[in-house]
Amino acid sequence: MNHDTQTLIDGFCDMLWLENGLAVNTLQSYRRDMAQFANWLKEKHLLAATQADLESYLQYRYRRRGSPRSTARQLSTLKRFYRLALRDGHIAQDPTAKLDTPKLPRGLPKTMSEAEVEALLGAPQSGDPLALRDRAMLEILYASGLRVSELVGLELRSVNSDMGVVQVMGKGNKERLVPLGEVAVDALTVYLQQSRGELLQGRICEALFVTQRGGKMTRQAFWYLIKRRALQAGLLKLPSPHVLRHAFATHLLNHGADLRVVQLLLGHSNISTTQIYTHVARERLKQLHAKHHPRG
């Protein structure tokens, strides 16, 4: 990929950041999608691409057995790039204008039963600093439904233990206050009083959750953490951190929470994103009806 193409992609991502305030991870996805298409074009310039080029690229991805979901996301990125290029006068015609983004069926989110969650949260039993940290992180993740990036991005000043809330910076740099609940607050308090200082060993770090080396906890490190604790808990299916977020939403709905409240807690800008959980809760309602209704 030549310097001119790289500059073009950088400008596209900068524009997205300025106009939409997208998160770093989202911008990286856009950058990756554009780089893949640019590399496929080889010597042809991005702004010279035609509808036929786009169709050939999508066929190439299909032959390479790219997942329909990732292909749809990449086409969405390309549509956004060429719409901006047309708006700014860099091209005379949008090559993606007549390309339809495939409508994908929305799969049900993977979740965990309440018993599985209890086993996972109870896995860090010892009183050593790492166990106390892990217990606090797992309790907060399940109590609040945070995204993993939001959890590891928390700073000391993000938490108000007295009020039992955490201030979260979500997607699009949107802030929200999320309640934690007594159990999570207690686990966090124990971590702050007995574990964090010992892990830091006098080092300075603004992050709420730190590693044994005294640095900020990363998404990758937390991924391994939850897998390790799931194995320790004896879970047959190892959950990803996002599955605990799904469990948070599903269990709230199963216990009668309003969908709008769950939307606010999850930080979804659109209620349609949250509605996927009603399918999971509906299965629970069917089971309760079959069990308790005289004609179930």
N, C-alpha and C positions, 0 to 999 in steps of 0.2 A: 504494500500500500504506500503510495507516494505521499510526499509532504502536503501537496495541495488537497488530496483527498482527506488526509488526517485533519487538516485545518478546517475543512468543510464539516466534518463530523463533529469536531470540537465546537464549532460555531452553532451547530444544530442543538447539541446538548446544553450549551450555555443559554441558548434562547429558551429551551424548555425549563431550565432552572429559573431564569428571570421571570418568565410568564406564568409558570405553574408551581414553582417552589417544590419541585419533585425531590424525593429523597435520594441520597447518594446511590443506594442499591438499585433504584429504578433507573437512574441515569446510566449506570453501568450496563444495565440490560439493553437500553437503547443504543449505547455505544457499541456493544458487542454485536447486536443485530445488524447495525449499519456496516461494521467492519467485515462481517461475514459476507454480506452482499457485495461490498466493494472488492473484496478479494476474489469473489466468483466472477465479477465483471472483468478482472485482470486489467488490461490496458485501457478499457473503455471508461470514460469519466462518468461519475455518478449522475451528473446533471444531463448527460447525453443518453441515459437509459430510456428505452422505449417500453411500451406495453408488452411487446413480444419478449423483451429481455426479462421482464418481471414474470411473465407466464412460464418462460423457460426455467427461470430460477426456482419457481414453486414446483415445477415438475422434477427438477433436479433433487430438491429436498424430499419429494415423494419417493423417488427412486432410491434415495439414500435411507429411506424409512424414518425420516424425521417425524416426530410425534405430531399429530394434527394440532394439538394445543400450542406447541412451540412454533409451528408454521403459521398458525393464525396470529400469534403474538408478533411474529416477525413481519408479517404483512401489515399489521396495524402500525408498527414502527415505520415501515416504508411509506405508508399512506400519510402518516404525520409529517415525515421528512419532506415529501414532495408537495404536500399542501402548503407548508411553510415556504418552500422554494418558489412555488407559484405566486404566493402572496407577496413575497419580497422581490419579485421580478427576475429571478434567476433562470426561470424556464417559462416557455410560452404555453405549455400544455402539461397537465398532470398525467403521467403514464399509469397511475394507479386508479384513476377516476372510474374506470369501468370494471375494476376488479372487485369482486364481492368477497368480503371476509366471511368464511364459513361459520355458521352457527353451531357451536359445540354443545352437546348435552352437558349440563352441570352435574357432575357426580356428587354423591353424598360425601361429606367430610368424614374422614376416619376419626373415630373417637375412642374413648375408654369408658368402661363401666365405673361406677362409683367405688366398687370394691378394688378394682385395679388401681385407681387413683390413690386410694387409702394405702395400698401396699407400696406404691411408689414413694409416696410422701413419708412413709414410715421406714424406708430403707436406710437413710443416714442415721443410725441409732447411736453411734459412739459420740463422745463429747469432745473429740479432737477438732481443731479449727476448721478443717476441710469439711467434716461432716456437718458442723454447725452452719457453715456457709451454704452448703448444698441444700440443707433442709430449709433454710430461709429463702433461697432462690426458688425452689420447687413450690413452697407454700405460697409465695407471692405470685408466681406464674399462674397457679391454679385459682388463687383468690381473686385475681384481677383480670385474667384473660389477656395479658400483655403479649404483644409480639416479642419474639426473642430479641430482635434488634432494640426494642424499647426497654426490655429488661436489662440487657447488658449496658445500655446507654444511660441508665439511671445514675445520678450523682447523689452525694450525701444531702445536698440541699433540696433534692427532689421529694424527700420523704418527710411527712409530718406525722410522727408516731402518736403524738397526743390526740390529733384529730383522726388518726387512722386512715389517712389518704396518701396517695402518691401522685405527683405531678408528672405527666407523661408527655413527651414530645413525639407525636405520631407522624403518619405519612403527611406529606405536604406541609411540614412544620406546623401542624395543628396541635395545640396543647389541650389536654383534658385532665380532669381530676378523677381518679378512680379509687373507690374505697377498698380497703384491704381485708377487714375483718379481724377479730381478736386473735385467732390462731396465727395468722400470718404476721401480725404486729408483734406478738410474743416471740415468734421464731426470729424475726428481724432484730428485736431488741437484744436477744441472747447473742446473736451473731455480732452485733455492734459492740457489745460489752465484753465478750469473751473471745472473739475470734479474729475480727478484722485487724485489730492492732497487732496481734501476734503474727498474722500473715504479712503485714507491712514491715515489721521489724524496724520501725522508725522512718521508713520511706514515706514520701508524700504522694498521695493519689486522690484525685477528686471523685473518682468512680466509686459508687456504692459497693459494688462487688469486685473483689480483687483476687488475683491468683496467688499461688504460693510464692511466686517470684516478686510479688508486690506490684504487679501491673494490673491494668484493667482487664476484666474478664471479656473474652471474645465470643462471638457466636459459635465459632468452631469448637472452642473449648467447652462451651456449655452443651453442645451437641454430644460430645463424648461423655460429659458428666451425666447426662440424663440416660444415656445408653448403659453406662456402668451401673447406675443406681437401679435401672430396670432389671438388669441381670441379677443384681443383688436381691431384688424383691421377688425374683422367680417368675417374672412375667414371660409368657410364651412369645408374645409379639412385642418387639422392642419399639417403643413409641418415639416419634420425633418430637422436638419441643412444640411444634405447631399443633400436634394432636392434643396436648394439654390445654391449649387455647380453645380447641374445638370442644373438649370435654367441659370446660368452663361454661361455654354458651349452651351446650346441650343440657347439662345438668340444671342450669338456671331455668330454662324453659320447662323442663320436666317437673320442676318444683313450683311452677306457676308464675314465673317472671314474665312481665310484659315484653313483647318483641322490641318495642321502641327503647325500653330501658337497656336491653341487651345490645342494641345498636349503639347507644351512647357509650356503654362500657367498652365495647370492642373498638370504638373509634371508626366505625363505618360511616362514610359520608352519605351513602345511599341505603335505604331500607331494603332494597332488593338484594343486596349482598348478604344481609342478615337473614333474609327469608329462607335461605337454604337450610337453616337449622330447624325450621318448622317441619320439614320432612322427617327429620330424625325424631323430633318430639312427637310427631303424629303417630309414629310406630309405637311409641310408648303408650300413647292414649288408646290405641287399638288393643294393646295387650291388657291394659287396665279394664277396658270395656269387656273384652272376652272373659276376663277373670271374674268380674264382679257383677256384670249385668245378668239378670235371670234368663235372658234369651241370647246371651253372648255366645 
